[in-house]
Amino acid sequence: MKKRQIVNIVNFIRAVEPRLPMDLETPVKEQISLLKKHNLKATFLLQYDALIMPFYQNILRELDTNQFEIGVWYEIVEPQALAAGIPWRGRYSWDWHTDTGFSVGYTKKEREKLVDVLFEKFYEVFGCYPKTFGSWLFDSHTVAYANDKYGIDALMNCKEQFGTDGYTLWGGYYGQGYYPNRKNVFLPAVNKENMLNVPLFRMLGSDPVYQYDYKLSENAEKYTRQDVISLEPVYPGCGGNPKWVDWYMKENFNGDCLSFGYAQAGQENSFGWDKMAAGLNYQFPLFEKLQNEGKITVETAGETGRWYKKTFSDTPASAITAHTAFDDEGKNSLWYSGKHFRVNIYSDDNGVRIRDLHIYSDSLKDPFLDSVCTENCATYEALPFIDGCRFTGKGVRAGGFITFEDGSFPENSEMKFTDLSNGSAKAEFSDITITLTESGMKIEGKMPFTLKNAIGIECPHSYEVKSVSEKELTLSFSGVSYKVKLTCGCAVSEKEIKSDGNTLSFDFRN
C-alpha cells in the first residue's frame, strides 16, 4: 500500500516584534496570495495579540475554509496575561524569554486561565474553537487541559534542538507524529492508559543528515547550542536554497518511511516578507507540482490530525531515510522512532555507526508538570544511551561504534531500506545489517564484533550507571531508572558490548 506523503503548510502570526521595526501584515497577505495562486491548503495559527487585531480577524475570516484552517499559536503575550488577570512580567508586550513567553513560566491555575482566555477569544472571533494548537515549547498540563476541555485535532511542536532560543528539546520523536504522554507531552506514551488522544507533529522539516550535530566540534569542552538546517525559507543555506529544497523533498518523501512521510513548511510573519519571499516563491510552486504528480499531499494540520486519529489507535513506528546528504552522495541517515525508543543509523567515510539512541518511559515526567520555570532556559529530554552530539568533545567523537574481531569497521556503502511491516524495518549495508522493531534492535555483522559506546564529555544529559550484568544495563537519568536489555550478546561494561557470534540484539522496553 502506498504510504501517504504529507506536507502541512503552517504560518503563524504575531502582532508585535519588539526587536526591530517590522511590517507584520505584508507577510500574511503575501502568503495567502501565494497559497491561492498555487491552490495549496494551509493552516494559519494566531498568537493572542494577533487574534484581537481587526486586520487579522478580517483577512482570515474571508478565507475559503475548504482551503484554509485557522488555529492558535501559543506564546504568552501581555494582553493575554492581563485578560486572564495575571500581572505581566515581560520586558515587552511579547517577550520570547522562556519564563515569560511560554506556559512553563506560569502556575497550573494560571496556565488554565491563559488557555481559556485564548480559546474563548478565538470562539468570539471565529464562532468555533480552534482545532490546531501550536507552540515552540508546550508544557504537559496546558496540552492536557486544552485537549480535555476543548478537543484538539493536531498539536504542533518545535523540532529537536539543543540550546537554540534558550530551550532544549532533545531525544524525542525525530519527525512525523505521535500520541503524547499525558504527563510528558514531549515523549510518546508507552502505555495507552497514559496517552493523550491527540497527535503531536514535529515542526520545521529538519535536515535528517546534518541538523543533529550541526557545527559540532570533537575538541569542544562543551556543546552549548545548535544552528538550524531546516525547511524554513528564511535560511538561505537550506529552506531558502532551491538545491537544498529539491534534495530535501526527494529524500524526505522517498517512501522509506514506514507509516507516513511528513514535513511542516511555512514561516512566522515576524521574519518579514523580504527574508521569506524567495524561499516561499520556490517552495510553493514545487509543492504544487509534486502534489499534481501524486508525490505529496498538502493539507491542513487539522486534516492530518483527524486522519491520524482515524488511522492509528496507538503511536505507529516511523522512519526518515536519507540515502544521500545534500552535498555528499556517500552519506546515509536513518531515523527510526517508535513508542519505546528512537535511533539514528548513520554512515559516512568513517563507516557505519549508531549516532543516537534514546529510550522512552512513562516514568519520565515533564520537568514543569508541578513546578514553574523561573529562568530563560527550559529543557525537555528523553532517557539517553548513545548520544553522538552532546557526548562528543575533548577529542572524542561520541556514538555507538562497531569493531569486527579482525579490527576492521563496517564499511560505508549504499544503504538498502526494507519495510518489514508491523512497524519493523531493516537497513542493509555491505557487511552489516540492522533490524529495527518497535521493541528493540538487532545488529548482524559479517563476523563477531564489539559495540563501543564512545563518550567524550560528561554533561547535564549524561546518565548514571547503576549496575551492569551480562544481559542488562541499569541506568538512571533525571531520577528515573531504566534498562538496556540484551537478548543476544553480552555486556563487558556500560561502554562495551560483545556480539554472540555475529549477532547483537537489544530490548528497549521499559
Protein Blocks (a to p, Z undefined) as FASTA:
>chain_A
ZZdddddddddddfbdfkbccdfklmmmmmmmmmmmnopacdddddfklmmpmklmmmmm
mpcfklpccdddddddfklmmmnopacfbfbfbdfbfklmpmklpcfklmmmmmmmmmmm
mmmmnopacfbdcdfbdcfklmmmmmmmnopabdcdddddehiahiacehiafbhcdddd
fklmkbccfblklpccbdcddehiiafklmmmgoiafkbfbdfbdcdddfbfklmklmmm
mklmmmmmmmmmnopnojaccddedddfklojklmmmmmmmmmmmmmmmmmnopaccddf
klmmmmmmmmpmbdcddddddfbdfklckbccdddddfkbccdddddfkopcdfbdcddd
fklccfklmbccfbdcdddddddfbdcklmggehiacdjddddfkopacdddddddddee
jhiacdddfkbccdddfkbccdddfbdcddddddfbdcfkbccdfbdcfkbccddeehia
cddddfbdcdfblmbccdehjbccddfbZZ
